[in-house]
């Protein structure tokens, strides 16, 4: 079996976590803030991202849509919400992209623009730490009533953007906004609070990053708790979901069985990938989760039976998810970019956990299937 030998290894932080992190050496990628790329293949593409892609994202955020205006309105406490309920996340993703770009392509004007946005985001945060412009502008009394409204999803992208921007610039205002939101969430949900199953996974990954950034074990524990909530019927708890026309579909939301018992993929492709990333992150830091067997089985199910030859995943008529095994129609292929990114992120984590190069080279498993 081919093995991938990591460039560096590390010992996870040791602290008084409720579920103590394991002390075995695991492979870990080098942080983006420590890498400067100067080659003939990637450098031109990074240059294009900095000079073309990100400016387009800025234009979309400020001119073509109302995404940044939502934060301005929320800060004033007046005005309408523009766009869909998860639009906050697009602003956070753009900020994270700016952070990554600034490492290899310093740009004072772009950094100033990011700082301007961050000031508006911070101004929109509620006194209790809550931040979500959709509910701030449509009714804070409705917040935390619908598990499918992406509140934790947006919070996760906020946290990841804050961590990335601090690593790139040393500035922590956005990170502090994310920490206050994380603490707000944890004041409501958890072993001593309410049940909650995020309709779209993402915050779990961010919480693990926040644990590593801050050394606060409570964030790792909460990520593990959120994963443990799935598959116990808690996803039906919000009355607004039970009574809506689009009722909670447990397999679609990865909520049909406890995650450690998963053996086959189902539901929305992007959400599945984010879930498996989170399971990989937690399993690498907390012993005895029971996730390893599930992750290994899921990987085989995806790559051998539910992945296109291109590496894409997801079928359009299955609501951007998975059909029956080997049902991979060309015309109806969805193969969302977000799902492919999620697939790459998950395989990277599997390689880091095991050291097995097959996760970086899908051709290896393909050759075994022919």
SEFIVEX-238379 format. One record per residue (C-alpha): residue in three letters; x, y, z. Coordinates in steps of 0.2 Angstrom, whole numbers, plus 5000, padded with zeros to 4 digits. Each point is the difference from the previous one (the first is absolute). Layout:
% residues N
ALAXYZ ...
//
This chain:
% residues 370
UNK500050005000 UNK500750174995 UNK500350115015 UNK500150195001 UNK501350075012 UNK499650175007 UNK501250145000 UNK499750045018 UNK499149935015 UNK499250075015 UNK499349955017 UNK498350075003 UNK499750125014 UNK499949925017 UNK498750085011 UNK498649955012 UNK498749964987 UNK498549905005 UNK500649884986 UNK501950025001 UNK500950014983 UNK501049854996 UNK501950025000 UNK500549894985 UNK500950094987 UNK499050044985 UNK500450074983 UNK499650194998 UNK500150114985 UNK501050165001 UNK499050155004 UNK499650114985 UNK500850155009 UNK501749915000 UNK500049974981 UNK500550114986 UNK499849944983 UNK501250054986 UNK499949884986 UNK499550014981 UNK498449905002 UNK499050065016 UNK500750185001 UNK499150064984 UNK498449925007 UNK500250085017 UNK500350174991 UNK498449984990 UNK499049965016 UNK500850165008 UNK499750114985 UNK498449944992 UNK499049875011 UNK500150105016 UNK499650174992 UNK498549914992 UNK499549945017 UNK500150175008 UNK499050074986 UNK498649875003 UNK500050035018 UNK499950194999 UNK499250054984 UNK499149854992 UNK499249935016 UNK499450075017 UNK501249895010 UNK501050135008 UNK498550125001 UNK499249865011 UNK501450035013 UNK499850194999 UNK498149995002 UNK500249875015 UNK501250125008 UNK498750144999 UNK498649895005 UNK499050054985 UNK499749964982 UNK499649844991 UNK501049844997 UNK500549974982 UNK500449834993 UNK499849835007 UNK500249955019 UNK501849934998 UNK500750154991 UNK501150065015 UNK501149854996 UNK500550064983 UNK500750165008 UNK501049895012 UNK500649894986 UNK500650154990 UNK500950065016 UNK500849835002 UNK500650004982 UNK500750185002 UNK501049935015 UNK500749854990 UNK500550124986 UNK500850135011 UNK501449875005 UNK500649984982 UNK499450164993 UNK500150155012 UNK498850144995 UNK499750145012 UNK498450064991 UNK499249825001 UNK500549995019 UNK499250175003 UNK498449944991 UNK500049855011 UNK500250115016 UNK498650114994 UNK498849844999 UNK500649945016 UNK499550165009 UNK498349984993 UNK499949825005 UNK500550045018 UNK498750155001 UNK498649874995 UNK500449895014 UNK498749995014 UNK500450045018 UNK499949815005 UNK501249954986 UNK498749954987 UNK500350054982 UNK498949954985 UNK499350144989 UNK498549904994 UNK499349985018 UNK500650175006 UNK499050084985 UNK498549885000 UNK499749975018 UNK501249955014 UNK498649915009 UNK500149874986 UNK501849965002 UNK500549825005 UNK498349934995 UNK500449924983 UNK501549884999 UNK500050024981 UNK500350195000 UNK501949995000 UNK500350105016 UNK501449895005 UNK500649984982 UNK500350194999 UNK500850005017 UNK501249874994 UNK500650094985 UNK500150165011 UNK501249915012 UNK501049924986 UNK500250184992 UNK500550075016 UNK501349875003 UNK500750024983 UNK500050195000 UNK501050005017 UNK501349884993 UNK500250114984 UNK500050175008 UNK500249985019 UNK498350095002 UNK498749925011 UNK498450105000 UNK499149884988 UNK500649855011 UNK499450085015 UNK498350024992 UNK500049824996 UNK500549955018 UNK498650105007 UNK498849914988 UNK500749835005 UNK499850045018 UNK498250064997 UNK499649844992 UNK500849905013 UNK499050095013 UNK498449934993 UNK500449834993 UNK501049855007 UNK499949875013 UNK499250125012 UNK499050094987 UNK498949984985 UNK500249864987 UNK500450064983 UNK500549924983 UNK500750134988 UNK499149984983 UNK501650044991 UNK501649945008 UNK501550125001 UNK500150075017 UNK500849835006 UNK501550034989 UNK500250185006 UNK499949955018 UNK501449884999 UNK501050144992 UNK499550125014 UNK500649875012 UNK501749994992 UNK500150194999 UNK499550045017 UNK500549845010 UNK498250015008 UNK499449815001 UNK498250055001 UNK499950034982 UNK500749834996 UNK498749925012 UNK498650104992 UNK500549944983 UNK499949825006 UNK498350045008 UNK499350064984 UNK500549854991 UNK499349895014 UNK498350094998 UNK499749924983 UNK499049844998 UNK498950015016 UNK498550094993 UNK500550175007 UNK499950084982 UNK498149995002 UNK500050125015 UNK499750164991 UNK498150034998 UNK500350114985 UNK500849864991 UNK498749875005 UNK498650114994 UNK500950064984 UNK499649944983 UNK501949954998 UNK500049885015 UNK501649935008 UNK500649864990 UNK501249915011 UNK501149914987 UNK500250164990 UNK500650095015 UNK501149865006 UNK498949975015 UNK499349834998 UNK501349905010 UNK501450055013 UNK501550054990 UNK501149865007 UNK498849884992 UNK500050074982 UNK500649884987 UNK499350074984 UNK499850174994 UNK498350094998 UNK499250174999 UNK500750174994 UNK501849984993 UNK500850165007 UNK499349975017 UNK500649825000 UNK501750064996 UNK500050135014 UNK499449875012 UNK501449874995 UNK501350145002 UNK499450045017 UNK500049825005 UNK501849984994 UNK500550165010 UNK499249945016 UNK500649824998 UNK501850064998 UNK499950095017 UNK498849915011 UNK500349815003 UNK498749874999 UNK498750094990 UNK499749854990 UNK500050104984 UNK501549924991 UNK499049854994 UNK498650114994 UNK501250114991 UNK500949864991 UNK498349924995 UNK499350164994 UNK501650044989 UNK499849834992 UNK498250034996 UNK500350174993 UNK501549964989 UNK499549834994 UNK498150024998 UNK499550185000 UNK501350104991 UNK500150054982 UNK501649974990 UNK500450185001 UNK500049995019 UNK498450105001 UNK498649955012 UNK498150045001 UNK498649974988 UNK498850144996 UNK498349915002 UNK500649945017 UNK500050185007 UNK501850024997 UNK500449835009 UNK500149824997 UNK499049874990 UNK500149815001 UNK501749934999 UNK500850014982 UNK498650124995 UNK501050134992 UNK499150084985 UNK500950114989 UNK498650124995 UNK499450025018 UNK501850015008 UNK500050155013 UNK501849985006 UNK499950165009 UNK501750095002 UNK499750025019 UNK499849815001 UNK501749984991 UNK500850125012 UNK499349905014 UNK500649844993 UNK501750074998 UNK500050065018 UNK499449835007 UNK501349904990 UNK501350125007 UNK499549975018 UNK499949814996 UNK501850004994 UNK500550105015 UNK499249885012 UNK500749844992 UNK501550054989 UNK499349904986 UNK500350084983 UNK498549934992 UNK498950145007 UNK501150124990 UNK500049894984 UNK498349944996 UNK500749914985 UNK500749875012 UNK498349955005 UNK499350014983 UNK501349884993 UNK499549875013 UNK498250024994 UNK500349974982 
//
